[in-house]
């Protein structure tokens, strides 16, 4: 079978379409295989960090995303008992990013922005209703078997990027292990149009509230506030998804206020897993197909976008003949290492911090906020700039 001169991408989520956008910008033909019949409406991830916005700006996606989102220059930590522990402003790292703020916007907005920018480009193809069934590497490329509208088809390319989510068919087809663990508690997200700024003094757009019994955080997106709560192992899914239970949790946010208007409720399990390798021959894993973590700190989707840009920038050089294929080994070395060293450790620590009474954690935060040098270093870590620098150090 003749191998098509293009890169195949499984998955048209934010990671897959960022990979496509960067490849197309570099003159590399791309075919995206999406299992769904349309772009997903899922809005689970909704935080875009400063360096991610810098990356998106390189192919014209940052400004339309910012226009549709909510700019959040500050975030804070609180406790239920003592109020604000510390507030941090990304303006402190404005010397290293063109976007010293987070943008709060549903991930589905980014995929539509990218699709509209790409759809008429001759080097871009997106095929819906194309679920990956199997992957076979050949001496000169990759063959992908897909199920499409009741039939089995085969597509070929020189390389394949598996950006098809936590249950990745690409990863499973290759037999790549996905070790890690699942947290016993689940997370419940309750979205409401209620304006918490009107009743909570000094509230900023992203606020984490520590409590050893039931922490929560409030994250503002355009038109809605998303409140997230942990759901204990002994609390059933049926209980957690009942309207009365959601209202009981919301009633703990501001004493005396209840009966919130609820736009939607989402319950999901939370995992911490990293694939054994991000590269197997001509096939690569990126985003949730390669690593998943709890959402505290908003590092999952952002880390996936960083994967996509790192990998595709190398693929462009290899495609042009400017670098040997051994250059692609650096993707696994860099991105898998920083996932383990930074993203996994930071998100696990974020969860443990919120589960505390805020005593020791709060003291550390106040010391950090009072010291400009420590604040600077802290913001580099939570914005993910430090992890990107570490990746470069790994060579």
C-alpha positions as CSV (number, residue, x, y, z in Angstrom):
1,X,0.0,0.0,0.0
2,X,1.3,3.4,-1.0
3,X,1.9,5.7,2.0
4,X,0.2,9.1,1.8
5,X,2.6,12.0,2.3
6,X,0.9,13.4,5.3
7,X,0.7,13.2,9.1
8,X,-2.4,11.5,10.6
9,X,-3.9,12.8,13.8
10,X,-6.4,10.8,15.8
11,X,-8.7,13.2,17.7
12,X,-10.1,16.7,16.9
13,X,-10.0,18.0,20.4
14,X,-7.8,21.0,21.4
15,X,-4.6,18.9,21.3
16,X,-5.3,17.3,18.0
17,X,-6.3,20.6,16.3
18,X,-3.3,22.5,17.8
19,X,-1.0,19.8,16.4
20,X,-2.8,20.2,13.0
21,X,-2.6,24.0,13.0
22,X,1.2,24.0,13.8
23,X,1.9,21.3,11.1
24,X,-0.2,23.1,8.5
25,X,1.6,26.4,9.4
26,X,4.9,24.5,8.6
27,X,3.6,23.3,5.3
28,X,2.9,19.7,6.4
29,X,-0.2,18.0,5.0
30,X,-2.5,16.7,7.8
31,X,-5.5,14.4,8.1
32,X,-7.4,14.5,11.4
33,X,-9.5,11.4,12.2
34,X,-12.4,12.2,14.6
35,X,-14.6,9.5,16.0
36,X,-17.5,11.9,16.6
37,X,-19.9,13.3,14.0
38,X,-18.9,16.9,14.9
39,X,-16.5,18.8,17.1
40,X,-17.2,18.0,20.7
41,X,-19.2,20.5,22.8
42,X,-17.4,19.3,26.0
43,X,-16.3,22.1,28.2
44,X,-14.4,20.2,30.9
45,X,-11.1,22.2,30.5
46,X,-11.6,25.9,30.6
47,X,-8.2,27.5,31.7
48,X,-5.5,28.6,29.2
49,X,-2.2,29.5,30.9
50,X,0.1,32.4,29.8
51,X,2.6,30.3,27.8
52,X,-0.2,28.4,26.1
53,X,-1.6,31.7,24.9
54,X,1.9,32.6,23.6
55,X,1.9,29.4,21.6
56,X,-1.6,29.9,20.2
57,X,-0.6,33.4,19.2
58,X,2.0,31.9,16.8
59,X,-0.8,30.7,14.5
60,X,-3.4,33.4,15.2
61,X,-5.6,31.6,17.7
62,X,-5.0,33.6,20.9
63,X,-6.8,36.8,20.0
64,X,-10.1,35.2,19.0
65,X,-9.9,33.0,22.1
66,X,-9.3,36.0,24.3
67,X,-12.2,37.8,22.7
68,X,-14.6,34.9,23.5
69,X,-13.2,34.3,27.0
70,X,-12.7,36.0,30.3
71,X,-9.2,37.4,31.2
72,X,-8.1,36.4,34.7
73,X,-4.9,38.2,35.8
74,X,-5.2,37.0,39.4
75,X,-6.0,33.9,41.4
76,X,-6.3,33.3,45.1
77,X,-6.4,30.8,47.9
78,X,-8.8,31.0,50.8
79,X,-10.1,28.9,53.7
80,X,-13.7,28.7,54.8
81,X,-12.7,29.8,58.3
82,X,-10.1,32.5,57.7
83,X,-10.9,34.0,54.2
84,X,-8.2,35.1,51.8
85,X,-4.8,33.5,52.4
86,X,-3.0,35.1,49.4
87,X,-3.8,36.6,46.0
88,X,-1.3,36.3,43.1
89,X,-1.1,38.5,40.0
90,X,0.4,37.2,36.8
91,X,1.6,40.7,36.0
92,X,4.6,39.8,38.1
93,X,5.9,37.6,35.3
94,X,5.0,40.0,32.4
95,X,8.7,40.1,31.5
96,X,8.6,36.4,30.3
97,X,5.2,36.2,28.6
98,X,3.1,38.3,26.2
99,X,0.0,37.1,28.1
100,X,0.4,37.7,31.8
101,X,-3.0,36.3,32.7
102,X,-5.1,33.2,32.3
103,X,-8.0,33.1,29.9
104,X,-11.1,31.3,31.2
105,X,-12.9,29.8,28.2
106,X,-14.4,26.4,27.3
107,X,-12.1,24.2,25.3
108,X,-14.8,23.8,22.6
109,X,-14.3,27.5,21.7
110,X,-10.7,26.8,20.8
111,X,-11.4,23.8,18.6
112,X,-14.0,25.8,16.6
113,X,-11.6,28.7,16.2
114,X,-8.9,26.4,14.9
115,X,-11.3,24.5,12.6
116,X,-12.5,27.7,11.0
117,X,-8.9,28.8,10.4
118,X,-7.9,25.5,8.9
119,X,-10.9,24.1,7.0
120,X,-10.2,25.8,3.7
121,X,-6.4,25.1,3.7
122,X,-5.4,22.6,1.1
123,X,-3.0,20.9,3.5
124,X,-5.8,20.2,6.0
125,X,-8.4,17.4,6.1
126,X,-10.8,16.6,8.9
127,X,-12.8,13.3,8.6
128,X,-15.6,12.9,11.1
129,X,-17.2,9.5,12.1
130,X,-13.8,7.9,11.9
131,X,-13.1,5.8,15.0
132,X,-9.6,4.3,15.1
133,X,-9.7,0.5,15.3
134,X,-6.1,-0.5,14.8
135,X,-2.6,0.9,14.1
136,X,0.2,-0.9,12.2
137,X,3.6,0.6,11.6
138,X,5.2,-0.1,8.2
139,X,8.8,0.5,7.1
140,X,7.9,3.9,5.6
141,X,4.8,5.0,7.5
142,X,1.7,4.0,9.5
143,X,-1.5,2.3,8.5
144,X,-4.6,3.2,10.5
145,X,-7.8,1.1,10.4
146,X,-10.9,3.1,11.1
147,X,-14.6,2.3,11.4
148,X,-16.5,4.8,9.3
149,X,-20.3,4.7,8.8
150,X,-20.5,1.0,9.2
151,X,-17.5,0.2,7.0
152,X,-13.8,-0.4,7.7
153,X,-11.3,1.8,5.9
154,X,-7.6,2.2,6.0
155,X,-5.7,5.5,6.0
156,X,-2.0,5.9,5.7
157,X,0.6,8.5,6.6
158,X,4.2,9.0,7.4
159,X,3.5,9.6,11.1
160,X,0.5,9.3,13.4
161,X,-0.3,11.4,16.5
162,X,-2.6,9.9,19.0
163,X,-4.5,12.8,20.5
164,X,-7.7,10.7,21.1
165,X,-8.2,11.1,24.8
166,X,-7.7,9.1,28.0
167,X,-9.2,6.0,26.5
168,X,-7.0,6.4,23.4
169,X,-7.5,3.7,20.8
170,X,-4.1,4.5,19.4
171,X,-2.4,3.8,22.8
172,X,-4.4,0.6,23.3
173,X,-3.7,-0.6,19.8
174,X,0.0,-0.3,20.4
175,X,-0.2,-2.0,23.8
176,X,1.5,1.0,25.6
177,X,1.0,0.8,29.4
178,X,-0.8,3.6,31.2
179,X,0.2,3.2,34.8
180,X,-1.0,5.4,37.7
181,X,-4.0,5.5,39.9
182,X,-7.6,6.7,40.2
183,X,-8.5,8.9,43.2
184,X,-11.2,7.4,45.4
185,X,-13.2,10.6,45.4
186,X,-14.8,12.1,42.3
187,X,-15.3,15.8,41.3
188,X,-18.6,17.5,40.9
189,X,-18.8,20.7,38.8
190,X,-21.9,22.8,39.3
191,X,-22.2,25.7,36.9
192,X,-24.4,28.7,37.8
193,X,-25.0,32.2,36.4
194,X,-25.0,33.5,40.0
195,X,-22.6,36.5,40.5
196,X,-20.5,35.5,43.5
197,X,-18.5,38.8,43.2
198,X,-21.5,40.6,44.5
199,X,-21.5,38.8,47.8
200,X,-17.9,37.7,48.4
201,X,-15.5,40.5,49.2
202,X,-12.2,40.7,47.3
203,X,-13.1,37.6,45.1
204,X,-11.1,37.2,41.9
205,X,-11.9,35.1,38.8
206,X,-10.2,32.0,40.2
207,X,-10.5,31.2,43.9
208,X,-9.5,28.0,45.7
209,X,-11.0,27.4,49.1
210,X,-9.2,24.9,51.3
211,X,-11.1,22.8,53.9
212,X,-10.4,19.3,55.3
213,X,-14.0,18.3,55.1
214,X,-15.2,19.7,51.7
215,X,-12.9,22.1,49.8
216,X,-14.2,23.8,46.6
217,X,-13.1,26.2,44.0
218,X,-14.9,28.9,42.1
219,X,-13.8,29.6,38.5
220,X,-15.5,32.3,36.4
221,X,-16.1,31.8,32.7
222,X,-18.2,34.1,30.5
223,X,-21.7,34.1,31.8
224,X,-21.2,31.3,34.4
225,X,-19.3,30.4,37.5
226,X,-18.1,26.8,37.8
227,X,-18.0,25.5,41.3
228,X,-16.1,22.3,41.9
229,X,-16.5,20.0,44.9
230,X,-15.0,16.6,45.9
231,X,-17.4,13.7,46.2
232,X,-16.4,11.1,48.8
233,X,-16.1,7.4,47.9
234,X,-19.2,6.6,50.0
235,X,-21.4,9.1,48.3
236,X,-23.1,7.4,45.3
237,X,-23.2,8.8,41.8
238,X,-27.0,9.0,42.1
239,X,-26.7,11.1,45.2
240,X,-24.1,13.4,43.8
241,X,-26.1,14.1,40.6
242,X,-29.3,14.8,42.4
243,X,-30.5,18.4,42.3
244,X,-30.9,18.6,46.1
245,X,-27.3,17.4,46.7
246,X,-25.9,20.0,44.3
247,X,-27.9,22.7,46.1
248,X,-26.7,21.5,49.5
249,X,-23.1,21.9,48.4
250,X,-23.7,25.3,46.8
251,X,-25.4,26.5,50.1
252,X,-22.0,26.1,51.9
253,X,-20.3,28.7,49.7
254,X,-22.1,31.8,51.1
255,X,-24.0,31.4,54.3
256,X,-27.6,32.4,53.9
257,X,-27.7,32.0,50.1
258,X,-29.4,28.9,48.6
259,X,-31.6,27.8,45.8
260,X,-29.1,28.6,43.0
261,X,-30.0,28.6,39.4
262,X,-28.0,25.7,38.0
263,X,-27.1,25.6,34.3
264,X,-25.6,22.1,34.4
265,X,-23.9,19.6,36.6
266,X,-21.0,17.2,35.7
267,X,-19.6,14.4,37.7
268,X,-16.4,12.7,36.8
269,X,-13.7,10.4,38.1
270,X,-10.2,11.7,38.5
271,X,-7.0,9.9,37.5
272,X,-3.2,10.4,37.7
273,X,-1.7,8.3,34.9
274,X,1.3,8.7,32.5
275,X,2.0,6.4,29.5
276,X,5.2,4.3,29.6
277,X,6.3,6.1,26.5
278,X,5.1,9.0,24.3
279,X,6.7,7.5,21.2
280,X,6.7,4.1,19.6
281,X,8.3,4.3,16.2
282,X,6.3,6.6,13.9
283,X,3.5,6.9,16.4
284,X,3.3,9.5,19.1
285,X,0.9,10.1,22.0
286,X,-0.1,13.6,23.1
287,X,-2.5,15.2,25.7
288,X,-4.8,12.9,27.6
289,X,-3.8,9.9,25.4
290,X,-0.3,10.3,27.0
291,X,-1.1,11.7,30.5
292,X,-4.1,12.5,32.7
293,X,-4.2,14.3,36.0
294,X,-6.7,16.0,38.4
295,X,-7.8,19.4,37.1
296,X,-6.6,21.5,40.0
297,X,-4.3,24.1,38.5
298,X,-5.6,23.7,35.0
299,X,-2.6,21.8,33.8
300,X,-4.1,18.9,31.8
301,X,-5.2,20.5,28.5
302,X,-2.4,23.1,28.7
303,X,0.2,20.3,29.1
304,X,-1.4,18.6,26.1
305,X,-1.1,21.7,24.0
306,X,2.5,22.0,25.0
307,X,3.0,18.4,23.9
308,X,1.5,19.2,20.5
309,X,3.6,22.2,19.9
310,X,6.8,20.5,21.0
311,X,6.2,17.4,18.9
312,X,4.9,19.1,15.7
313,X,7.8,21.7,15.7
314,X,10.2,18.7,15.5
315,X,8.1,16.9,12.9
316,X,8.2,20.0,10.7
317,X,12.0,20.0,10.8
318,X,12.2,16.3,10.1
319,X,9.6,16.6,7.2
320,X,11.7,19.3,5.6
321,X,14.8,17.2,5.9
322,X,16.4,19.8,8.3
323,X,16.7,17.3,11.1
324,X,17.1,13.5,11.3
325,X,14.3,11.3,12.6
326,X,16.3,10.8,15.8
327,X,15.3,14.4,16.6
328,X,11.9,13.0,17.4
329,X,13.3,11.1,20.4
330,X,13.6,14.4,22.2
331,X,9.8,14.7,22.3
332,X,9.5,11.7,24.6
333,X,12.5,12.6,26.7
334,X,11.3,16.2,27.3
335,X,7.5,16.0,27.5
336,X,7.3,12.7,29.5
337,X,9.9,13.9,31.9
338,X,8.3,17.2,32.7
339,X,4.9,15.5,32.9
340,X,6.3,13.3,35.7
341,X,8.4,16.0,37.4
342,X,6.1,19.0,37.2
343,X,2.5,18.3,36.1
344,X,1.8,15.1,38.1
345,X,3.6,16.4,41.2
346,X,2.1,19.8,41.1
347,X,-1.5,18.6,40.6
348,X,-1.2,16.1,43.4
349,X,0.1,18.7,45.7
350,X,-2.6,21.1,44.7
351,X,-5.2,18.6,45.8
352,X,-3.5,17.9,49.1
353,X,-3.2,21.6,49.8
354,X,-7.0,22.1,49.4
355,X,-7.6,19.1,51.6
356,X,-5.7,20.8,54.5
357,X,-7.0,23.2,57.1
358,X,-4.9,25.9,55.5
359,X,-2.5,26.3,58.5
360,X,0.9,25.3,57.3
361,X,-0.1,25.7,53.7
362,X,-1.5,29.2,54.4
363,X,1.7,30.3,56.2
364,X,3.8,29.2,53.2
365,X,1.5,31.0,50.8
366,X,1.7,34.2,52.8
367,X,5.5,34.0,53.0
368,X,5.6,33.5,49.2
369,X,3.2,36.4,48.5
370,X,5.3,38.7,50.7
371,X,8.6,38.0,48.9
372,X,8.8,39.2,45.2
373,X,11.5,36.6,44.3
374,X,9.5,33.7,45.7
375,X,6.3,35.1,44.1
376,X,8.1,35.2,40.7
377,X,9.3,31.6,41.0
378,X,5.9,30.4,42.2
379,X,4.1,32.0,39.3
380,X,6.6,30.5,36.8
381,X,5.7,27.1,38.2
382,X,1.9,27.4,38.3
383,X,1.8,29.1,34.9
384,X,3.8,26.1,33.5
385,X,6.6,28.3,32.2
386,X,9.0,26.5,34.6
387,X,8.1,23.1,33.1
388,X,8.7,24.4,29.6
389,X,12.1,25.6,30.6
390,X,12.9,22.3,32.3
391,X,12.0,20.5,29.0
392,X,14.6,22.6,27.2
393,X,17.2,21.8,29.8
394,X,16.7,18.0,29.2
395,X,18.0,18.5,25.6
